[in-house]
Amino acid sequence: MTPSPGMETGAIACRPLPGTGARQRREDLAMLELQGIGKSYGAPRSWLGSARNQRTVLQDISMTVRPGRTLGLIGESGAGKSTLARIALGLLAPTSGTVLFDGTDVANLRGRARMKFRRAVQPVFQDAAGALNPRLGVEAILSEPLYLRGIAPSERPDRIKAALEAVDLVPDLLRRRPRDLSGGQRQRIGLARALLMEPSILILDEPVSALDVLTQAQILNLIKDLQVQTGLGCLFIGHDLAVADFLCDEIAVLDRGRIVEQGHPNQLFGAPKHAYTRQLIKATLRPARVSK
Ligand SMILES: Nc1ncnc2c1ncn2[C@@H]1O[C@H](COP(=O)(O)OP(=O)(O)OP(=O)(O)O)[C@@H](O)[C@H]1O
């Protein structure tokens, strides 16, 4: 199959973020585990004992995001991907099941321990424009995580500069606002902001869906390089099989709130077991396989 343009051509140079260092790859250590996650929206009519208003969107989802690995969650619109992303980030409570961060149920985390979890698991969303405060300039946007981490003001400019370099942006952009950036630049700023939190895990919710194919390839290479460099674990959420194939070590296929198949991309694309996976592959116009 044909690789998407730019995907296989020279990965963007990696520069370590200051203070991030190159983390050890700890392949066997589970960092974020979702165990039997279920989610229903809408309040039950409890006084009638009826659940007529409730709609179940996730059922019995179990997956583990490990350091240095990228797990993909693929499904069509409405399958429940963003709901799962919000649960993994601790922004939404599951109706059933448990999210474990380094072995601890995040529902029981309070105070500093909860802040540590929220810092360690960082999102990168599809809509970078919506995720960046439009009233702030890039410098203020990138200062925020450093402020939250208690980094001294005197240290912030160097860290911001290095973060910009890490995502291949020039310091000139610091004075601009999100609306004055291209989609790709905004996504890089979103990535830099997440990285400045020194996360263990990135939740990539459709991170390149809004970008043209060349910019997609650059951002995907960047994510991959940064992951190798820092040992980050990633949960990639999306619908694009070619992107998942390029980025992921393992892919789970989500159909109407249930994982119907999970495996290595070669197995999944080469010999899909479930009818829904076959349907997804067939519906994709010749997904580009990219050599790893
Ligand atoms: N706050 C909410 N209240 C009620 N229903 C919701 C809420 N959020 C999402 N849903 C419903 O849950 C289902 C799953 O939505 P979700 O956004 O998780 O899917 P998705 O796979 O991310 O879709 P897309 O790729 O289109 O963003 C959808 O039917 C949606 O309408």
PDBQT file of the ligand as one rigid body, heavy atoms in Angstrom, charges set to zero:
ROOT
HETATM    1  N1  LIG A 301     -23.352  14.592  27.423  1.00  0.00    +0.000 N 
HETATM    2  C1  LIG A 301     -24.041  13.712  26.703  1.00  0.00    +0.000 A 
HETATM    3  N2  LIG A 301     -25.349  13.476  26.988  1.00  0.00    +0.000 NA
HETATM    4  C2  LIG A 301     -26.056  12.568  26.282  1.00  0.00    +0.000 A 
HETATM    5  N3  LIG A 301     -25.559  11.850  25.258  1.00  0.00    +0.000 NA
HETATM    6  C3  LIG A 301     -24.272  12.064  24.929  1.00  0.00    +0.000 A 
HETATM    7  C4  LIG A 301     -23.446  13.006  25.626  1.00  0.00    +0.000 A 
HETATM    8  N4  LIG A 301     -22.212  12.990  25.069  1.00  0.00    +0.000 NA
HETATM    9  C5  LIG A 301     -22.258  12.086  24.057  1.00  0.00    +0.000 A 
HETATM   10  N5  LIG A 301     -23.482  11.530  23.975  1.00  0.00    +0.000 N 
HETATM   11  C6  LIG A 301     -23.918  10.491  23.041  1.00  0.00    +0.000 C 
HETATM   12  O1  LIG A 301     -23.080   9.360  23.234  1.00  0.00    +0.000 OA
HETATM   13  C7  LIG A 301     -22.823   8.732  21.977  1.00  0.00    +0.000 C 
HETATM   14  C8  LIG A 301     -21.309   8.631  21.813  1.00  0.00    +0.000 C 
HETATM   15  O2  LIG A 301     -20.797   9.949  21.660  1.00  0.00    +0.000 OA
HETATM   16  P1  LIG A 301     -19.217  10.229  21.513  1.00  0.00    +0.000 P 
HETATM   17  O3  LIG A 301     -19.039  11.687  21.319  1.00  0.00    +0.000 OA
HETATM   18  O4  LIG A 301     -18.507   9.594  22.633  1.00  0.00    +0.000 OA
HETATM   19  O5  LIG A 301     -18.922   9.421  20.169  1.00  0.00    +0.000 OA
HETATM   20  P2  LIG A 301     -17.659   9.512  19.190  1.00  0.00    +0.000 P 
HETATM   21  O6  LIG A 301     -17.339   8.114  18.802  1.00  0.00    +0.000 OA
HETATM   22  O7  LIG A 301     -16.586  10.314  19.833  1.00  0.00    +0.000 OA
HETATM   23  O8  LIG A 301     -18.277  10.293  17.974  1.00  0.00    +0.000 OA
HETATM   24  P3  LIG A 301     -17.546  11.368  17.009  1.00  0.00    +0.000 P 
HETATM   25  O9  LIG A 301     -16.435  10.622  16.322  1.00  0.00    +0.000 OA
HETATM   26  O10 LIG A 301     -18.628  11.797  16.075  1.00  0.00    +0.000 OA
HETATM   27  O11 LIG A 301     -17.056  12.478  17.890  1.00  0.00    +0.000 OA
HETATM   28  C9  LIG A 301     -23.482   9.580  20.907  1.00  0.00    +0.000 C 
HETATM   29  O12 LIG A 301     -24.700   8.986  20.570  1.00  0.00    +0.000 OA
HETATM   30  C10 LIG A 301     -23.720  10.906  21.596  1.00  0.00    +0.000 C 
HETATM   31  O13 LIG A 301     -24.877  11.539  21.089  1.00  0.00    +0.000 OA
ENDROOT
TORSDOF 0
